[in-house]
Amino acid sequence: MKDIKKLLGKRIKELRKEKNLSQDQLSELVGIDSRSISHIENGDTFPSKSLLEIAKALNVSLPELFEFEHLKYDAKYKKNYIVKSLEIITDSDLDLLFRITKSLK
């Protein structure tokens, strides 16, 4: 459960920052104390009573809150995975990846 709390906290923080919300702003939208948001994002507590309100405030579905597979890996692992994947990528996927990467600059 500890890992899930930590990952969920990271995911909520990630989504909050994507929406350009402060912890205070999110706490107002959810109707809980800003210290509670901090505890949730640090993985200290699980937001069982406020989980649905957090999802609504972040404009995501409940399952989207639990999409944290990408948070399990560090940057070095992700880079190595991408480099190895490039060895077997199709030309059409390479074109797509090129366009995505180019758009990030």
Backbone hydrogen bonds in HBPLUS format (Angstrom, degrees):
<---DONOR---> <-ACCEPTOR-->    atom                        ^
c    i                          cat <-CA-CA->   ^        H-A-AA   ^      H-
h    n   atom  resd res      DA  || num        DHA   H-A  angle D-A-AA Bond
n    s   type  num  typ     dist DA aas  dist angle  dist       angle   num
A0005-LYS N   A0001-MET O   2.93 MM   4  6.23 158.5  1.98 155.1 160.8     1
A0006-LYS N   A0002-LYS O   3.02 MM   4  6.29 159.0  2.07 149.5 155.1     2
A0007-LEU N   A0003-ASP O   2.87 MM   4  6.07 169.0  1.88 155.1 158.1     3
A0008-LEU N   A0004-ILE O   2.79 MM   4  5.83 163.1  1.82 150.2 155.6     4
A0009-GLY N   A0005-LYS O   2.92 MM   4  5.97 154.8  1.99 140.9 148.3     5
A0010-LYS N   A0006-LYS O   2.95 MM   4  6.24 155.4  2.02 147.7 154.2     6
A0011-ARG N   A0007-LEU O   2.89 MM   4  6.11 155.4  1.96 147.1 154.4     7
A0012-ILE N   A0008-LEU O   2.87 MM   4  6.10 160.7  1.91 153.7 158.2     8
A0013-LYS N   A0009-GLY O   3.01 MM   4  6.18 161.9  2.04 146.3 151.6     9
A0014-GLU N   A0010-LYS O   2.84 MM   4  6.04 156.1  1.90 146.5 153.6    10
A0015-LEU N   A0011-ARG O   2.90 MM   4  6.15 165.6  1.92 153.6 156.5    11
A0016-ARG N   A0012-ILE O   2.82 MM   4  5.97 156.6  1.88 149.3 156.6    12
A0017-LYS N   A0013-LYS O   2.95 MM   4  6.13 161.3  1.99 150.2 154.5    13
A0018-GLU N   A0014-GLU O   2.99 MM   4  6.25 149.4  2.09 143.9 152.9    14
A0019-LYS N   A0015-LEU O   3.12 MM   4  6.37 140.4  2.28 141.2 150.6    15
A0019-LYS N   A0016-ARG O   3.15 MM   3  5.21 128.0  2.44  94.9 108.2    16
A0021-LEU N   A0016-ARG O   3.06 MM   5  5.43 171.9  2.07 150.4 151.3    17
A0020-ASN N   A0017-LYS O   2.95 MM   3  4.77 157.5  2.00 101.8 107.9    18
A0026-LEU N   A0022-SER O   3.00 MM   4  6.27 165.4  2.02 152.8 156.3    19
A0027-SER N   A0023-GLN O   2.87 MM   4  6.02 159.0  1.92 147.3 153.8    20
A0028-GLU N   A0024-ASP O   3.03 MM   4  6.28 149.9  2.12 144.8 152.2    21
A0029-LEU N   A0025-GLN O   3.06 MM   4  6.38 157.7  2.12 148.9 154.6    22
A0030-VAL N   A0026-LEU O   2.91 MM   4  6.11 152.6  1.99 153.3 161.0    23
A0031-GLY N   A0027-SER O   2.75 MM   4  5.71 142.0  1.89 140.7 151.4    24
A0032-ILE N   A0027-SER O   3.07 MM   5  5.14 150.4  2.16 140.4 146.3    25
A0036-SER N   A0033-ASP O   2.94 MM   3  5.28 131.5  2.18 104.6 117.6    26
A0038-SER N   A0034-SER O   3.08 MM   4  6.42 156.9  2.14 145.8 151.7    27
A0039-HIS N   A0035-ARG O   2.93 MM   4  6.22 158.0  1.98 147.9 153.3    28
A0040-ILE N   A0036-SER O   2.90 MM   4  6.11 153.2  1.97 147.6 155.2    29
A0041-GLU N   A0037-ILE O   2.87 MM   4  6.08 168.7  1.88 156.6 159.1    30
A0042-ASN N   A0038-SER O   2.96 MM   4  6.11 142.5  2.11 144.1 154.2    31
A0044-ASP N   A0039-HIS O   2.86 MM   5  5.11 144.4  1.98 165.1 163.6    32
A0043-GLY N   A0040-ILE O   2.99 MM   3  5.15 153.9  2.06 105.1 113.4    33
A0048-SER N   A0046-PHE O   2.88 MM   2  5.67 140.0  2.04 101.8  92.6    34
A0051-LEU N   A0047-PRO O   2.76 MM   4  5.23 111.9  2.22 157.4 164.2    35
A0054-ILE N   A0050-SER O   2.88 MM   4  6.09 153.2  1.96 155.7 163.4    36
A0055-ALA N   A0051-LEU O   3.03 MM   4  6.30 161.4  2.07 150.0 154.6    37
A0056-LYS N   A0052-LEU O   2.96 MM   4  6.23 160.4  2.00 148.7 154.0    38
A0057-ALA N   A0053-GLU O   2.88 MM   4  6.06 160.7  1.92 147.1 152.6    39
A0058-LEU N   A0054-ILE O   2.95 MM   4  6.14 145.3  2.07 147.1 156.2    40
A0060-VAL N   A0055-ALA O   2.96 MM   5  5.19 171.7  1.97 148.0 150.6    41
A0059-ASN N   A0056-LYS O   3.02 MM   3  4.84 152.2  2.10  98.3 106.8    42
A0064-GLU N   A0061-SER O   3.08 MM   3  5.20 122.4  2.42  98.6 113.2    43
A0065-LEU N   A0061-SER O   3.31 MM   4  6.76 138.8  2.49 145.6 156.2    44
A0065-LEU N   A0062-LEU O   3.03 MM   3  5.30 133.1  2.26 105.1 117.6    45
A0066-PHE N   A0063-PRO O   3.02 MM   3  5.29 137.6  2.21 102.2 114.0    46
A0067-GLU N   A0064-GLU O   3.20 MM   3  5.14 164.4  2.22 107.8 108.0    47
A0071-LEU N   A0068-PHE O   3.02 MM   3  5.22 145.5  2.14 104.2 114.6    48
A0072-LYS N   A0069-GLU O   3.16 MM   3  5.59 162.7  2.19 112.7 118.1    49
A0078-LYS N   A0074-ASP O   3.13 MM   4  6.42 164.0  2.16 153.9 158.5    50
A0079-LYS N   A0075-ALA O   2.93 MM   4  6.14 162.7  1.96 154.8 158.8    51
A0080-ASN N   A0076-LYS O   3.02 MM   4  6.22 166.8  2.03 152.3 155.9    52
A0081-TYR N   A0077-TYR O   2.91 MM   4  6.08 157.0  1.96 150.8 157.6    53
A0082-ILE N   A0078-LYS O   2.99 MM   4  6.21 158.1  2.04 148.3 153.7    54
A0083-VAL N   A0079-LYS O   2.95 MM   4  6.19 166.0  1.97 155.0 158.6    55
A0084-LYS N   A0080-ASN O   2.99 MM   4  6.16 165.8  2.01 150.9 154.6    56
A0085-SER N   A0081-TYR O   2.96 MM   4  6.11 149.7  2.05 143.2 152.1    57
A0086-LEU N   A0082-ILE O   3.05 MM   4  6.29 137.1  2.24 145.7 156.5    58
A0086-LEU N   A0083-VAL O   3.22 MM   3  5.25 132.1  2.47  95.6 107.9    59
A0087-GLU N   A0084-LYS O   3.24 MM   3  5.64 148.5  2.34 105.6 113.7    60
A0088-ILE N   A0085-SER O   3.16 MM   3  5.72 152.4  2.24 112.6 119.4    61
A0094-LEU N   A0090-THR O   2.84 MM   4  6.05 147.5  1.94 146.5 156.7    62
A0095-ASP N   A0091-ASP O   2.95 MM   4  6.23 153.3  2.02 146.3 152.5    63
A0096-LEU N   A0092-SER O   3.08 MM   4  6.34 158.4  2.13 143.7 149.3    64
A0097-LEU N   A0093-ASP O   2.83 MM   4  6.04 165.3  1.85 150.8 154.9    65
A0098-PHE N   A0094-LEU O   2.84 MM   4  5.99 152.5  1.92 146.2 154.1    66
A0099-ARG N   A0095-ASP O   2.99 MM   4  6.28 160.3  2.03 149.7 154.0    67
A0100-ILE N   A0096-LEU O   2.96 MM   4  6.24 160.4  2.00 153.7 159.3    68
A0101-THR N   A0097-LEU O   2.89 MM   4  6.01 167.8  1.90 149.9 153.7    69
A0102-LYS N   A0098-PHE O   2.83 MM   4  5.95 160.9  1.87 150.9 156.7    70
A0103-SER N   A0099-ARG O   3.02 MM   4  6.14 147.7  2.13 140.9 148.8    71
A0104-LEU N   A0101-THR O   3.13 MM   3  5.33 148.5  2.23 103.3 112.7    72
A0105-LYS N   A0102-LYS O   3.40 MM   3  5.90 161.3  2.43 110.6 115.4    73
